């Protein structure tokens, strides 16, 4: 059974993620207050993607076949990851910055460097691809997750995992941190699974208390702006407190997930063709938008234009529009095979 509200949540999540990267491509030195507001709003939205992924994993877990599951994930996620990564990896290997950032590989063979960049997706030119390396760990752990779903008492581990996410902080996405990142996002993924397993009860509870959920989200959002000086995700070494004790951005986006599915469930019957299409090609947008921003930066000679709502809106339209155009062209040219090339 199709879940329109979860499907559409993917569209919101991908727009949030692209928006954050567009914010980073502009110069906000003369507009720091707006910059902090936008970072607070958009940063950490990958938490939404992990919760949505867990929700959908539960939804499709009834007829679980491990070999078939891994084969499908290889075709639809890993293979397009390898394809989409290649241009950025080839370009990065020609730049002196690679040796500066990775001195331990300065004298390694080119193919060793390439394998390193494939394995540590965050170290690529297309740096957002770190997500695939982490979610691939969850793919390998799928039998464990199925066991938890069939024996729900195991969800008690969330009482430990959620505090870990809030206290551990998100480590660097570039290299050598796969297991730490997998631990950090595990509570989000499994919370999505639990919400999916108890979908009707979850949605009924959220629907009854939607005002409270919105209020908590707004309180976390406004409170972080007013009572802390920190800007951005709590990226740090694991369990460091140098950026603060609690990862408030994670908690904010955790609550936002329930706000989203609660509000979007009310719109299930509405026709939202543009949103549905964005959701359908959301993975391709995730794969492609950094390339679009890279081309944009090249054409403007790496100039960072002053940040404003207008410039952000224009850049967001350009990056989303370019990604959608490439994805649409690929789907028309390659049909069903497009999914193995760009993820949609």
DOMARKE-721656 format. One record per residue (C-alpha): residue in one letter; x, y, z. Coordinates in steps of 0.05 Angstrom, whole numbers, plus 5000, padded with zeros to 4 digits. Layout:
BEGIN
MILO  A  X  Y  Z
...
END
This chain:
BEGIN
MILO  X  5000  5000  5000
MILO  X  5026  5069  4980
MILO  X  5036  5119  5036
MILO  X  5025  5188  5006
MILO  X  5042  5227  5069
MILO  X  5109  5192  5078
MILO  X  5124  5198  5004
MILO  X  5111  5273  5006
MILO  X  5153  5280  5069
MILO  X  5212  5260  5025
MILO  X  5197  5321  4980
MILO  X  5199  5367  5040
MILO  X  5263  5335  5066
MILO  X  5300  5342  5000
MILO  X  5280  5415  4992
MILO  X  5304  5428  5064
MILO  X  5371  5394  5048
MILO  X  5382  5430  4982
MILO  X  5363  5496  5015
MILO  X  5417  5487  5068
MILO  X  5470  5476  5015
MILO  X  5446  5538  4978
MILO  X  5453  5578  5042
MILO  X  5525  5555  5045
MILO  X  5538  5580  4975
MILO  X  5522  5653  4992
MILO  X  5557  5707  5032
MILO  X  5519  5724  5096
MILO  X  5572  5768  5129
MILO  X  5525  5829  5126
MILO  X  5463  5790  5146
MILO  X  5483  5745  5204
MILO  X  5415  5744  5238
MILO  X  5380  5718  5176
MILO  X  5437  5668  5165
MILO  X  5430  5640  5234
MILO  X  5354  5635  5226
MILO  X  5361  5597  5160
MILO  X  5415  5550  5186
MILO  X  5372  5535  5247
MILO  X  5313  5519  5201
MILO  X  5348  5476  5149
MILO  X  5409  5446  5183
MILO  X  5406  5373  5205
MILO  X  5350  5355  5157
MILO  X  5384  5289  5140
MILO  X  5352  5265  5206
MILO  X  5286  5269  5168
MILO  X  5313  5224  5112
MILO  X  5336  5171  5162
MILO  X  5269  5171  5198
MILO  X  5231  5166  5132
MILO  X  5277  5110  5110
MILO  X  5263  5071  5174
MILO  X  5188  5083  5167
MILO  X  5189  5056  5096
MILO  X  5234  4997  5115
MILO  X  5181  4975  5165
MILO  X  5126  4985  5114
MILO  X  5160  4938  5065
MILO  X  5187  4887  5115
MILO  X  5130  4837  5116
MILO  X  5158  4795  5059
MILO  X  5230  4806  5076
MILO  X  5281  4767  5035
MILO  X  5352  4787  5051
MILO  X  5384  4769  4985
MILO  X  5329  4802  4945
MILO  X  5331  4863  4990
MILO  X  5406  4872  4982
MILO  X  5400  4861  4906
MILO  X  5347  4915  4902
MILO  X  5387  4964  4944
MILO  X  5449  4951  4902
MILO  X  5411  4966  4837
MILO  X  5373  5026  4863
MILO  X  5421  5058  4912
MILO  X  5493  5032  4909
MILO  X  5498  5027  4833
MILO  X  5473  5099  4821
MILO  X  5519  5121  4877
MILO  X  5578  5092  4840
MILO  X  5556  5123  4775
MILO  X  5541  5192  4803
MILO  X  5604  5193  4845
MILO  X  5651  5180  4786
MILO  X  5652  5250  4753
MILO  X  5666  5284  4819
MILO  X  5719  5233  4838
MILO  X  5755  5240  4772
MILO  X  5754  5316  4778
MILO  X  5778  5316  4850
MILO  X  5836  5269  4833
MILO  X  5863  5322  4785
MILO  X  5864  5376  4839
MILO  X  5922  5389  4887
MILO  X  5872  5397  4944
MILO  X  5865  5322  4948
MILO  X  5937  5312  4970
MILO  X  5931  5370  5020
MILO  X  5868  5342  5051
MILO  X  5892  5270  5050
MILO  X  5968  5270  5060
MILO  X  5968  5197  5078
MILO  X  5948  5182  5006
MILO  X  5992  5233  4971
MILO  X  6036  5180  4939
MILO  X  5984  5124  4931
MILO  X  5964  5097  4863
MILO  X  5905  5133  4830
MILO  X  5860  5072  4837
MILO  X  5874  5070  4913
MILO  X  5854  5143  4917
MILO  X  5791  5129  4877
MILO  X  5771  5070  4922
MILO  X  5783  5114  4983
MILO  X  5735  5167  4955
MILO  X  5682  5116  4937
MILO  X  5686  5087  5007
MILO  X  5686  5154  5043
MILO  X  5632  5189  5004
MILO  X  5638  5253  5045
MILO  X  5710  5263  5020
MILO  X  5686  5268  4948
MILO  X  5672  5332  4909
MILO  X  5599  5312  4916
MILO  X  5607  5310  4991
MILO  X  5534  5297  5009
MILO  X  5541  5225  4985
MILO  X  5566  5206  5054
MILO  X  5493  5188  5067
MILO  X  5497  5127  5022
MILO  X  5556  5097  5059
MILO  X  5519  5103  5125
MILO  X  5452  5077  5101
MILO  X  5489  5019  5068
MILO  X  5509  4997  5138
MILO  X  5436  4994  5156
MILO  X  5422  4953  5094
MILO  X  5472  4901  5118
MILO  X  5438  4902  5187
MILO  X  5369  4892  5157
MILO  X  5358  4822  5188
MILO  X  5371  4852  5257
MILO  X  5319  4906  5244
MILO  X  5269  4855  5219
MILO  X  5280  4816  5283
MILO  X  5266  4879  5324
MILO  X  5202  4891  5284
MILO  X  5178  4820  5296
MILO  X  5196  4825  5370
MILO  X  5177  4898  5386
MILO  X  5201  4893  5458
MILO  X  5270  4906  5429
MILO  X  5250  4977  5414
MILO  X  5267  4990  5487
MILO  X  5338  5002  5461
MILO  X  5313  5070  5437
MILO  X  5315  5091  5510
MILO  X  5391  5085  5503
MILO  X  5400  5103  5430
MILO  X  5362  5170  5433
MILO  X  5405  5197  5489
MILO  X  5467  5173  5452
MILO  X  5447  5213  5390
MILO  X  5434  5275  5432
MILO  X  5499  5269  5471
MILO  X  5546  5240  5419
MILO  X  5540  5296  5368
MILO  X  5549  5285  5294
MILO  X  5620  5270  5274
MILO  X  5654  5292  5210
MILO  X  5625  5262  5146
MILO  X  5690  5264  5107
MILO  X  5728  5202  5128
MILO  X  5741  5150  5182
MILO  X  5675  5163  5217
MILO  X  5626  5114  5185
MILO  X  5612  5075  5248
MILO  X  5604  5137  5291
MILO  X  5555  5167  5241
MILO  X  5517  5101  5237
MILO  X  5510  5102  5313
MILO  X  5490  5175  5313
MILO  X  5433  5165  5263
MILO  X  5411  5096  5288
MILO  X  5359  5124  5336
MILO  X  5328  5165  5280
MILO  X  5324  5104  5234
MILO  X  5295  5058  5288
MILO  X  5247  5111  5312
MILO  X  5221  5115  5241
MILO  X  5213  5039  5242
MILO  X  5175  5043  5308
MILO  X  5130  5098  5282
MILO  X  5115  5056  5221
MILO  X  5101  4993  5261
MILO  X  5051  5031  5304
MILO  X  5029  5077  5248
MILO  X  4956  5084  5264
MILO  X  4968  5096  5338
MILO  X  5025  5144  5322
MILO  X  4985  5184  5272
MILO  X  4924  5186  5318
MILO  X  4966  5212  5375
MILO  X  5001  5264  5332
MILO  X  4934  5285  5302
MILO  X  4903  5295  5371
MILO  X  4963  5334  5395
MILO  X  4987  5367  5331
MILO  X  4986  5436  5364
MILO  X  5031  5411  5419
MILO  X  5080  5380  5369
MILO  X  5083  5445  5330
MILO  X  5093  5484  5395
MILO  X  5150  5438  5416
MILO  X  5184  5447  5348
MILO  X  5176  5522  5351
MILO  X  5201  5523  5423
MILO  X  5263  5483  5405
MILO  X  5275  5527  5344
MILO  X  5265  5594  5380
MILO  X  5298  5571  5444
MILO  X  5361  5551  5408
MILO  X  5364  5618  5373
MILO  X  5352  5658  5437
MILO  X  5390  5619  5489
MILO  X  5451  5593  5453
MILO  X  5504  5624  5408
MILO  X  5516  5560  5369
MILO  X  5505  5561  5294
MILO  X  5496  5497  5253
MILO  X  5497  5423  5266
MILO  X  5534  5397  5327
MILO  X  5592  5369  5287
MILO  X  5646  5347  5335
MILO  X  5687  5288  5358
MILO  X  5642  5235  5389
MILO  X  5618  5253  5459
MILO  X  5656  5319  5459
MILO  X  5621  5376  5495
MILO  X  5661  5433  5464
MILO  X  5600  5454  5424
MILO  X  5551  5442  5481
MILO  X  5523  5382  5516
MILO  X  5458  5369  5478
MILO  X  5450  5364  5402
MILO  X  5389  5409  5398
MILO  X  5387  5407  5322
MILO  X  5378  5332  5322
MILO  X  5321  5338  5372
MILO  X  5288  5394  5333
MILO  X  5287  5354  5268
MILO  X  5265  5292  5306
MILO  X  5202  5329  5328
MILO  X  5194  5360  5259
MILO  X  5186  5290  5229
MILO  X  5123  5278  5269
MILO  X  5097  5347  5252
MILO  X  5107  5332  5178
MILO  X  5074  5264  5176
MILO  X  5017  5291  5219
MILO  X  5003  5350  5174
MILO  X  5015  5313  5109
MILO  X  4969  5255  5129
MILO  X  4913  5307  5130
MILO  X  4928  5323  5058
MILO  X  4929  5251  5032
MILO  X  4867  5262  4989
MILO  X  4894  5326  4958
MILO  X  4924  5324  4889
MILO  X  4995  5351  4895
MILO  X  5028  5331  4829
MILO  X  5090  5375  4836
MILO  X  5104  5352  4908
MILO  X  5093  5279  4889
MILO  X  5142  5285  4830
MILO  X  5195  5318  4875
MILO  X  5186  5260  4923
MILO  X  5192  5209  4867
MILO  X  5259  5237  4843
MILO  X  5283  5260  4912
MILO  X  5341  5211  4913
MILO  X  5364  5236  4845
MILO  X  5360  5308  4869
MILO  X  5402  5288  4929
MILO  X  5454  5256  4883
MILO  X  5455  5314  4833
MILO  X  5445  5381  4867
MILO  X  5517  5390  4890
MILO  X  5539  5383  4817
MILO  X  5488  5436  4797
MILO  X  5515  5482  4852
MILO  X  5586  5467  4829
MILO  X  5569  5487  4758
MILO  X  5535  5550  4783
MILO  X  5597  5568  4824
MILO  X  5641  5557  4764
MILO  X  5599  5604  4720
MILO  X  5600  5659  4773
MILO  X  5675  5649  4781
MILO  X  5666  5624  4853
MILO  X  5636  5690  4874
MILO  X  5592  5686  4936
MILO  X  5536  5735  4925
MILO  X  5506  5771  4986
MILO  X  5457  5727  5022
MILO  X  5384  5748  5025
MILO  X  5317  5714  5019
MILO  X  5315  5735  4946
MILO  X  5384  5708  4928
MILO  X  5371  5644  4967
MILO  X  5305  5635  4931
MILO  X  5338  5644  4863
MILO  X  5394  5596  4879
MILO  X  5345  5545  4908
MILO  X  5303  5548  4844
MILO  X  5366  5540  4802
MILO  X  5393  5481  4841
MILO  X  5327  5445  4847
MILO  X  5307  5462  4776
MILO  X  5374  5438  4747
MILO  X  5370  5373  4786
MILO  X  5298  5361  4766
MILO  X  5315  5375  4693
MILO  X  5372  5325  4693
MILO  X  5331  5273  4728
MILO  X  5272  5282  4681
MILO  X  5317  5279  4619
MILO  X  5349  5215  4646
MILO  X  5281  5183  4659
MILO  X  5259  5200  4588
MILO  X  5323  5175  4556
MILO  X  5335  5112  4596
MILO  X  5266  5094  4622
MILO  X  5268  5045  4680
MILO  X  5343  5039  4674
MILO  X  5349  5112  4697
MILO  X  5341  5089  4769
MILO  X  5405  5049  4764
MILO  X  5442  5110  4738
MILO  X  5418  5169  4780
MILO  X  5371  5138  4831
MILO  X  5305  5157  4797
END
